[in-house]
Amino acid sequence: MKIAIGGIATESCTFSPLPTRLEDFRIMQQGDTQFEALYPFLADHPGVDFHGTITAKAMPGGPVEASAYATLKNSLLAGLRGLLPVDGVYLDMHGAMNVQGMDDAEGDLIGAVRELVGRDRPIAASYDLHGNVSQRIMTKLDIISGYRTAPHIDTIETRARTLSLLLRCLRAQTRPYKAFAQIPIGLPGEKTSTEWQPGKDIYAAIPGEIDGEKVWDATIQVGYVWADEPRMTACAIAIGSDESAIIQAANRLAQRFWDRRAEFQFGVDALSVDDCIRRALAVEAGTVLISDSGDNLTAGGPGDVTALLQRALVLQPPDLVLAGITDAAAVRACLDAGAGSEVSLALGGKLDNRNSQPLPVRGEVEFIKADADNPQVVLRLGGIRVLLSARRTSFQRRQQFLDLGIIPERHAIIAVKIGYLVPELKAMATGGSFLALSPGAVNQDIAALPFQRIQRPCYPFDADMSWTPNAQLV
Ligand SMILES: [Zn+2]
């Protein structure tokens, strides 16, 4: 059996002014190299011949430049063409890519793969759970399976499950039926985590819908709300050998999601920037984490909005680490000045000039990490330390702080440009955590975003709407 593997994965905030360019993509896998780290489960399938096309991933950001997408797509298709004939294709996707001038980028890519391999070869895709799925995607794919956790701790498991479903198709020489129910709900990930209710119950119900025969697999997509495109919704999907069983399963999952829509709330206290800092200052022991959620890099925020820093400079907390601000010019100026020097800078506000403007500061260059690819600097402004990076950097791991001479547990307040806390950040938050409702491209006040193209009615924009799930075979 010969399987081709590839994919293009990113999450695109259409409200971000910062486009995602070709150089923002990392080629994770090309040809037959670097398979093991990404897909360690391939070894569980001896006798199957796996070949790579190209797997490209970019950090969440603004819409992908059309030329960048065309380059990656052509490269994936060229790789695939060189492998033909293949028995099946596995695509490692995210599901919320937006390409400038194009709706439904995944639909375009998957459609092109379908065109190339023909109708007889099964195509399977694994998704994040923040993907926006279209009818076209469902039609072109044979198998789709999404994460069941947010924060995402089941990425490898999801990829492995998707591949197993593809191999099952090939071994049994069959295809599953697919049921698809779009759910007219658009909510931020910070309200729909699977760590608290109702996301926890809604996702916990998925395995109970799968019997391995009539229903092979089921998926709920929360969707990605910062995308002003017609396909932006949540959805429920079930695949299997029994048409009515999968329709019922998808409808039950969709109905449960809908019934509990009003319960989706932030998992921690969500407050203004000032209130977050004040509340954190009142905590007597431990380290308090503040999510600077409006500029959350992991949801597509550019990463240089200075609103939180601006307020911190006014409120003057005695010990706050801000991780961080992306500013290549400021980093360059600090490197030129050298560790221990005083520098005057106009910080941030260059990438996201809609939500921020450069903030004049004067401080001390406390630490330099002279990495060639992404130099970083700790800039000290009294009790405030700002972690500056030349490239967009999401601080999610303890080691990233240690690399900059910051021992997280020794600091009273750490502000991170993130939404919900990923496991390592959560472990740091010994004094608790707050979510700052800060400005930015991915700010949590979604009702105030200038949507023009999403399907209406949609909850919570049309709060009083009624709806009944109506899963369709696709
Ligand atoms: Zn996600």
Residues whose N, C-alpha, C, O or C-beta is under 5 A from the ligand:
A	BS01	ZN	D128 L129 H130
